[in-house]
Amino acid sequence: MSDTPINLNKVRKARARVAAKAQAEANVVAFGRGKLRTAAEREAAARAVRRLDGKALTRGADDGDEPA
């Protein structure tokens, strides 16, 4: 073995970093979406809300259809 002592805390933390990075890469493959795709989905949702709001029926005070 070498003459210098090994800091086991640093080894443990380095091993944990490697494991966390591997988990992060697996999560990107499984769940990740790019910035452009996220923006496109957000815009599509906003467009759907605008389209639905444009088709909403409104009741005015002079409609004469007051609830009983």
PDB file as gemmi writes it, atoms N, CA and C in Angstrom:
CRYST1    1.000    1.000    1.000  90.00  90.00  90.00 P 1                      
ATOM      1  N   MET A   1       0.838  -1.186   0.000  1.00  0.00           N  
ATOM      2  CA  MET A   1       0.000   0.000   0.000  1.00  0.00           C  
ATOM      3  C   MET A   1       0.874   1.237   0.000  1.00  0.00           C  
ATOM      4  N   SER A   2       0.224   2.370  -0.207  1.00  0.00           N  
ATOM      5  CA  SER A   2       0.977   3.622  -0.247  1.00  0.00           C  
ATOM      6  C   SER A   2       1.221   4.126   1.176  1.00  0.00           C  
ATOM      7  N   ASP A   3       2.132   5.067   1.285  1.00  0.00           N  
ATOM      8  CA  ASP A   3       2.498   5.606   2.590  1.00  0.00           C  
ATOM      9  C   ASP A   3       1.530   6.693   3.055  1.00  0.00           C  
ATOM     10  N   THR A   4       0.762   7.264   2.125  1.00  0.00           N  
ATOM     11  CA  THR A   4      -0.138   8.351   2.511  1.00  0.00           C  
ATOM     12  C   THR A   4      -1.484   7.788   2.954  1.00  0.00           C  
ATOM     13  N   PRO A   5      -2.055   8.375   3.988  1.00  0.00           N  
ATOM     14  CA  PRO A   5      -3.363   7.890   4.459  1.00  0.00           C  
ATOM     15  C   PRO A   5      -4.465   8.279   3.462  1.00  0.00           C  
ATOM     16  N   ILE A   6      -5.514   7.493   3.447  1.00  0.00           N  
ATOM     17  CA  ILE A   6      -6.646   7.733   2.561  1.00  0.00           C  
ATOM     18  C   ILE A   6      -7.772   8.349   3.380  1.00  0.00           C  
ATOM     19  N   ASN A   7      -8.311   9.440   2.863  1.00  0.00           N  
ATOM     20  CA  ASN A   7      -9.443  10.068   3.526  1.00  0.00           C  
ATOM     21  C   ASN A   7     -10.699   9.342   3.060  1.00  0.00           C  
ATOM     22  N   LEU A   8     -11.243   8.497   3.927  1.00  0.00           N  
ATOM     23  CA  LEU A   8     -12.394   7.679   3.559  1.00  0.00           C  
ATOM     24  C   LEU A   8     -13.645   8.520   3.310  1.00  0.00           C  
ATOM     25  N   ASN A   9     -13.742   9.676   3.946  1.00  0.00           N  
ATOM     26  CA  ASN A   9     -14.887  10.550   3.732  1.00  0.00           C  
ATOM     27  C   ASN A   9     -14.898  11.065   2.283  1.00  0.00           C  
ATOM     28  N   LYS A  10     -13.748  11.427   1.762  1.00  0.00           N  
ATOM     29  CA  LYS A  10     -13.668  11.898   0.377  1.00  0.00           C  
ATOM     30  C   LYS A  10     -14.001  10.778  -0.601  1.00  0.00           C  
ATOM     31  N   VAL A  11     -13.553   9.568  -0.301  1.00  0.00           N  
ATOM     32  CA  VAL A  11     -13.849   8.432  -1.168  1.00  0.00           C  
ATOM     33  C   VAL A  11     -15.351   8.158  -1.173  1.00  0.00           C  
ATOM     34  N   ARG A  12     -15.961   8.204   0.011  1.00  0.00           N  
ATOM     35  CA  ARG A  12     -17.397   7.966   0.113  1.00  0.00           C  
ATOM     36  C   ARG A  12     -18.179   9.024  -0.651  1.00  0.00           C  
ATOM     37  N   LYS A  13     -17.796  10.286  -0.530  1.00  0.00           N  
ATOM     38  CA  LYS A  13     -18.491  11.365  -1.227  1.00  0.00           C  
ATOM     39  C   LYS A  13     -18.291  11.271  -2.739  1.00  0.00           C  
ATOM     40  N   ALA A  14     -17.106  10.900  -3.174  1.00  0.00           N  
ATOM     41  CA  ALA A  14     -16.855  10.746  -4.609  1.00  0.00           C  
ATOM     42  C   ALA A  14     -17.705   9.616  -5.175  1.00  0.00           C  
ATOM     43  N   ARG A  15     -17.811   8.521  -4.447  1.00  0.00           N  
ATOM     44  CA  ARG A  15     -18.634   7.402  -4.892  1.00  0.00           C  
ATOM     45  C   ARG A  15     -20.103   7.818  -4.956  1.00  0.00           C  
ATOM     46  N   ALA A  16     -20.562   8.613  -3.998  1.00  0.00           N  
ATOM     47  CA  ALA A  16     -21.945   9.085  -3.989  1.00  0.00           C  
ATOM     48  C   ALA A  16     -22.198  10.023  -5.167  1.00  0.00           C  
ATOM     49  N   ARG A  17     -21.217  10.876  -5.520  1.00  0.00           N  
ATOM     50  CA  ARG A  17     -21.370  11.772  -6.669  1.00  0.00           C  
ATOM     51  C   ARG A  17     -21.507  10.996  -7.963  1.00  0.00           C  
ATOM     52  N   VAL A  18     -20.714   9.946  -8.117  1.00  0.00           N  
ATOM     53  CA  VAL A  18     -20.781   9.121  -9.321  1.00  0.00           C  
ATOM     54  C   VAL A  18     -22.152   8.442  -9.417  1.00  0.00           C  
ATOM     55  N   ALA A  19     -22.644   7.934  -8.297  1.00  0.00           N  
ATOM     56  CA  ALA A  19     -23.947   7.277  -8.292  1.00  0.00           C  
ATOM     57  C   ALA A  19     -25.064   8.278  -8.593  1.00  0.00           C  
ATOM     58  N   ALA A  20     -24.969   9.484  -8.035  1.00  0.00           N  
ATOM     59  CA  ALA A  20     -25.986  10.507  -8.280  1.00  0.00           C  
ATOM     60  C   ALA A  20     -25.983  10.942  -9.737  1.00  0.00           C  
ATOM     61  N   LYS A  21     -24.810  11.049 -10.327  1.00  0.00           N  
ATOM     62  CA  LYS A  21     -24.725  11.436 -11.732  1.00  0.00           C  
ATOM     63  C   LYS A  21     -25.332  10.354 -12.628  1.00  0.00           C  
ATOM     64  N   ALA A  22     -25.083   9.102 -12.315  1.00  0.00           N  
ATOM     65  CA  ALA A  22     -25.662   8.006 -13.084  1.00  0.00           C  
ATOM     66  C   ALA A  22     -27.184   8.010 -12.964  1.00  0.00           C  
ATOM     67  N   GLN A  23     -27.694   8.268 -11.765  1.00  0.00           N  
ATOM     68  CA  GLN A  23     -29.140   8.343 -11.564  1.00  0.00           C  
ATOM     69  C   GLN A  23     -29.726   9.515 -12.332  1.00  0.00           C  
ATOM     70  N   ALA A  24     -29.042  10.644 -12.348  1.00  0.00           N  
ATOM     71  CA  ALA A  24     -29.523  11.821 -13.071  1.00  0.00           C  
ATOM     72  C   ALA A  24     -29.585  11.554 -14.567  1.00  0.00           C  
ATOM     73  N   GLU A  25     -28.581  10.880 -15.100  1.00  0.00           N  
ATOM     74  CA  GLU A  25     -28.580  10.560 -16.527  1.00  0.00           C  
ATOM     75  C   GLU A  25     -29.716   9.605 -16.872  1.00  0.00           C  
ATOM     76  N   ALA A  26     -29.995   8.655 -15.987  1.00  0.00           N  
ATOM     77  CA  ALA A  26     -31.103   7.736 -16.213  1.00  0.00           C  
ATOM     78  C   ALA A  26     -32.436   8.482 -16.174  1.00  0.00           C  
ATOM     79  N   ASN A  27     -32.562   9.458 -15.284  1.00  0.00           N  
ATOM     80  CA  ASN A  27     -33.790  10.242 -15.194  1.00  0.00           C  
ATOM     81  C   ASN A  27     -33.988  11.105 -16.439  1.00  0.00           C  
ATOM     82  N   VAL A  28     -32.907  11.635 -16.991  1.00  0.00           N  
ATOM     83  CA  VAL A  28     -33.016  12.445 -18.206  1.00  0.00           C  
ATOM     84  C   VAL A  28     -33.537  11.597 -19.350  1.00  0.00           C  
ATOM     85  N   VAL A  29     -33.053  10.380 -19.447  1.00  0.00           N  
ATOM     86  CA  VAL A  29     -33.514   9.490 -20.518  1.00  0.00           C  
ATOM     87  C   VAL A  29     -34.984   9.140 -20.308  1.00  0.00           C  
ATOM     88  N   ALA A  30     -35.364   8.888 -19.061  1.00  0.00           N  
ATOM     89  CA  ALA A  30     -36.722   8.441 -18.787  1.00  0.00           C  
ATOM     90  C   ALA A  30     -37.730   9.586 -18.809  1.00  0.00           C  
ATOM     91  N   PHE A  31     -37.389  10.732 -18.259  1.00  0.00           N  
ATOM     92  CA  PHE A  31     -38.367  11.791 -18.035  1.00  0.00           C  
ATOM     93  C   PHE A  31     -38.028  13.106 -18.714  1.00  0.00           C  
ATOM     94  N   GLY A  32     -36.855  13.245 -19.247  1.00  0.00           N  
ATOM     95  CA  GLY A  32     -36.388  14.539 -19.713  1.00  0.00           C  
ATOM     96  C   GLY A  32     -37.060  15.034 -20.972  1.00  0.00           C  
ATOM     97  N   ARG A  33     -37.258  16.315 -21.011  1.00  0.00           N  
ATOM     98  CA  ARG A  33     -37.745  16.990 -22.206  1.00  0.00           C  
ATOM     99  C   ARG A  33     -36.849  18.188 -22.426  1.00  0.00           C  
ATOM    100  N   GLY A  34     -36.631  18.510 -23.665  1.00  0.00           N  
ATOM    101  CA  GLY A  34     -35.805  19.656 -23.976  1.00  0.00           C  
ATOM    102  C   GLY A  34     -36.542  20.960 -23.724  1.00  0.00           C  
ATOM    103  N   LYS A  35     -35.794  22.035 -23.696  1.00  0.00           N  
ATOM    104  CA  LYS A  35     -36.366  23.348 -23.434  1.00  0.00           C  
ATOM    105  C   LYS A  35     -37.360  23.735 -24.532  1.00  0.00           C  
ATOM    106  N   LEU A  36     -37.034  23.439 -25.782  1.00  0.00           N  
ATOM    107  CA  LEU A  36     -37.933  23.776 -26.885  1.00  0.00           C  
ATOM    108  C   LEU A  36     -39.228  22.978 -26.806  1.00  0.00           C  
ATOM    109  N   ARG A  37     -39.124  21.703 -26.455  1.00  0.00           N  
ATOM    110  CA  ARG A  37     -40.323  20.870 -26.352  1.00  0.00           C  
ATOM    111  C   ARG A  37     -41.209  21.341 -25.209  1.00  0.00           C  
ATOM    112  N   THR A  38     -40.608  21.715 -24.090  1.00  0.00           N  
ATOM    113  CA  THR A  38     -41.372  22.217 -22.955  1.00  0.00           C  
ATOM    114  C   THR A  38     -42.086  23.505 -23.327  1.00  0.00           C  
ATOM    115  N   ALA A  39     -41.389  24.407 -24.024  1.00  0.00           N  
ATOM    116  CA  ALA A  39     -41.994  25.671 -24.432  1.00  0.00           C  
ATOM    117  C   ALA A  39     -43.132  25.425 -25.421  1.00  0.00           C  
ATOM    118  N   ALA A  40     -42.946  24.481 -26.330  1.00  0.00           N  
ATOM    119  CA  ALA A  40     -43.988  24.174 -27.306  1.00  0.00           C  
ATOM    120  C   ALA A  40     -45.226  23.615 -26.613  1.00  0.00           C  
ATOM    121  N   GLU A  41     -45.041  22.749 -25.637  1.00  0.00           N  
ATOM    122  CA  GLU A  41     -46.175  22.186 -24.903  1.00  0.00           C  
ATOM    123  C   GLU A  41     -46.894  23.260 -24.101  1.00  0.00           C  
ATOM    124  N   ARG A  42     -46.135  24.177 -23.514  1.00  0.00           N  
ATOM    125  CA  ARG A  42     -46.737  25.268 -22.748  1.00  0.00           C  
ATOM    126  C   ARG A  42     -47.558  26.169 -23.675  1.00  0.00           C  
ATOM    127  N   GLU A  43     -47.027  26.468 -24.859  1.00  0.00           N  
ATOM    128  CA  GLU A  43     -47.734  27.300 -25.835  1.00  0.00           C  
ATOM    129  C   GLU A  43     -48.995  26.600 -26.332  1.00  0.00           C  
ATOM    130  N   ALA A  44     -48.924  25.298 -26.560  1.00  0.00           N  
ATOM    131  CA  ALA A  44     -50.102  24.552 -27.006  1.00  0.00           C  
ATOM    132  C   ALA A  44     -51.193  24.577 -25.938  1.00  0.00           C  
ATOM    133  N   ALA A  45     -50.813  24.462 -24.680  1.00  0.00           N  
ATOM    134  CA  ALA A  45     -51.795  24.511 -23.596  1.00  0.00           C  
ATOM    135  C   ALA A  45     -52.429  25.892 -23.517  1.00  0.00           C  
ATOM    136  N   ALA A  46     -51.637  26.942 -23.666  1.00  0.00           N  
ATOM    137  CA  ALA A  46     -52.169  28.302 -23.637  1.00  0.00           C  
ATOM    138  C   ALA A  46     -53.099  28.537 -24.821  1.00  0.00           C  
ATOM    139  N   ARG A  47     -52.744  28.005 -25.982  1.00  0.00           N  
ATOM    140  CA  ARG A  47     -53.580  28.137 -27.172  1.00  0.00           C  
ATOM    141  C   ARG A  47     -54.924  27.435 -26.963  1.00  0.00           C  
ATOM    142  N   ALA A  48     -54.900  26.266 -26.338  1.00  0.00           N  
ATOM    143  CA  ALA A  48     -56.132  25.531 -26.066  1.00  0.00           C  
ATOM    144  C   ALA A  48     -57.025  26.301 -25.102  1.00  0.00           C  
ATOM    145  N   VAL A  49     -56.434  26.931 -24.100  1.00  0.00           N  
ATOM    146  CA  VAL A  49     -57.214  27.718 -23.142  1.00  0.00           C  
ATOM    147  C   VAL A  49     -57.839  28.919 -23.842  1.00  0.00           C  
ATOM    148  N   ARG A  50     -57.065  29.595 -24.691  1.00  0.00           N  
ATOM    149  CA  ARG A  50     -57.601  30.744 -25.423  1.00  0.00           C  
ATOM    150  C   ARG A  50     -58.742  30.308 -26.348  1.00  0.00           C  
ATOM    151  N   ARG A  51     -58.570  29.182 -27.016  1.00  0.00           N  
ATOM    152  CA  ARG A  51     -59.599  28.679 -27.917  1.00  0.00           C  
ATOM    153  C   ARG A  51     -60.878  28.345 -27.142  1.00  0.00           C  
ATOM    154  N   LEU A  52     -60.729  27.737 -25.984  1.00  0.00           N  
ATOM    155  CA  LEU A  52     -61.883  27.390 -25.170  1.00  0.00           C  
ATOM    156  C   LEU A  52     -62.558  28.643 -24.628  1.00  0.00           C  
ATOM    157  N   ASP A  53     -61.782  29.624 -24.193  1.00  0.00           N  
ATOM    158  CA  ASP A  53     -62.361  30.867 -23.688  1.00  0.00           C  
ATOM    159  C   ASP A  53     -63.104  31.613 -24.789  1.00  0.00           C  
ATOM    160  N   GLY A  54     -62.634  31.506 -26.014  1.00  0.00           N  
ATOM    161  CA  GLY A  54     -63.299  32.180 -27.121  1.00  0.00           C  
ATOM    162  C   GLY A  54     -64.645  31.559 -27.446  1.00  0.00           C  
ATOM    163  N   LYS A  55     -64.858  30.331 -27.083  1.00  0.00           N  
ATOM    164  CA  LYS A  55     -66.114  29.645 -27.368  1.00  0.00           C  
ATOM    165  C   LYS A  55     -67.064  29.644 -26.172  1.00  0.00           C  
ATOM    166  N   ALA A  56     -66.666  30.271 -25.081  1.00  0.00           N  
ATOM    167  CA  ALA A  56     -67.502  30.271 -23.881  1.00  0.00           C  
ATOM    168  C   ALA A  56     -68.733  31.129 -24.100  1.00  0.00           C  
ATOM    169  N   LEU A  57     -69.838  30.677 -23.579  1.00  0.00           N  
ATOM    170  CA  LEU A  57     -71.076  31.439 -23.631  1.00  0.00           C  
ATOM    171  C   LEU A  57     -71.128  32.342 -22.416  1.00  0.00           C  
ATOM    172  N   THR A  58     -71.540  33.579 -22.651  1.00  0.00           N  
ATOM    173  CA  THR A  58     -71.665  34.512 -21.539  1.00  0.00           C  
ATOM    174  C   THR A  58     -73.122  34.898 -21.402  1.00  0.00           C  
ATOM    175  N   ARG A  59     -73.544  35.123 -20.206  1.00  0.00           N  
ATOM    176  CA  ARG A  59     -74.913  35.550 -19.939  1.00  0.00           C  
ATOM    177  C   ARG A  59     -74.870  36.976 -19.447  1.00  0.00           C  
ATOM    178  N   GLY A  60     -75.605  37.810 -20.097  1.00  0.00           N  
ATOM    179  CA  GLY A  60     -75.689  39.203 -19.680  1.00  0.00           C  
ATOM    180  C   GLY A  60     -76.830  39.403 -18.697  1.00  0.00           C  
ATOM    181  N   ALA A  61     -76.895  40.588 -18.110  1.00  0.00           N  
ATOM    182  CA  ALA A  61     -77.947  40.895 -17.142  1.00  0.00           C  
ATOM    183  C   ALA A  61     -79.284  41.067 -17.823  1.00  0.00           C  
ATOM    184  N   ASP A  62     -79.317  41.387 -19.128  1.00  0.00           N  
ATOM    185  CA  ASP A  62     -80.564  41.630 -19.829  1.00  0.00           C  
ATOM    186  C   ASP A  62     -81.064  40.404 -20.596  1.00  0.00           C  
ATOM    187  N   ASP A  63     -80.528  39.227 -20.317  1.00  0.00           N  
ATOM    188  CA  ASP A  63     -80.968  38.014 -21.015  1.00  0.00           C  
ATOM    189  C   ASP A  63     -82.368  37.579 -20.595  1.00  0.00           C  
ATOM    190  N   GLY A  64     -82.745  37.909 -19.388  1.00  0.00           N  
ATOM    191  CA  GLY A  64     -84.060  37.509 -18.907  1.00  0.00           C  
ATOM    192  C   GLY A  64     -84.088  36.100 -18.395  1.00  0.00           C  
ATOM    193  N   ASP A  65     -82.981  35.423 -18.348  1.00  0.00           N  
ATOM    194  CA  ASP A  65     -82.919  34.054 -17.867  1.00  0.00           C  
ATOM    195  C   ASP A  65     -82.367  34.034 -16.444  1.00  0.00           C  
ATOM    196  N   GLU A  66     -83.120  34.603 -15.543  1.00  0.00           N  
ATOM    197  CA  GLU A  66     -82.699  34.635 -14.151  1.00  0.00           C  
ATOM    198  C   GLU A  66     -83.023  33.307 -13.482  1.00  0.00           C  
ATOM    199  N   PRO A  67     -82.121  32.779 -12.710  1.00  0.00           N  
ATOM    200  CA  PRO A  67     -82.423  31.524 -11.995  1.00  0.00           C  
ATOM    201  C   PRO A  67     -83.520  31.772 -10.955  1.00  0.00           C  
ATOM    202  N   ALA A  68     -84.352  30.792 -10.751  1.00  0.00           N  
ATOM    203  CA  ALA A  68     -85.484  30.937  -9.845  1.00  0.00           C  
ATOM    204  C   ALA A  68     -85.091  30.824  -8.406  1.00  0.00           C  
TER     205      ALA A  68                                                      
END                                                                             
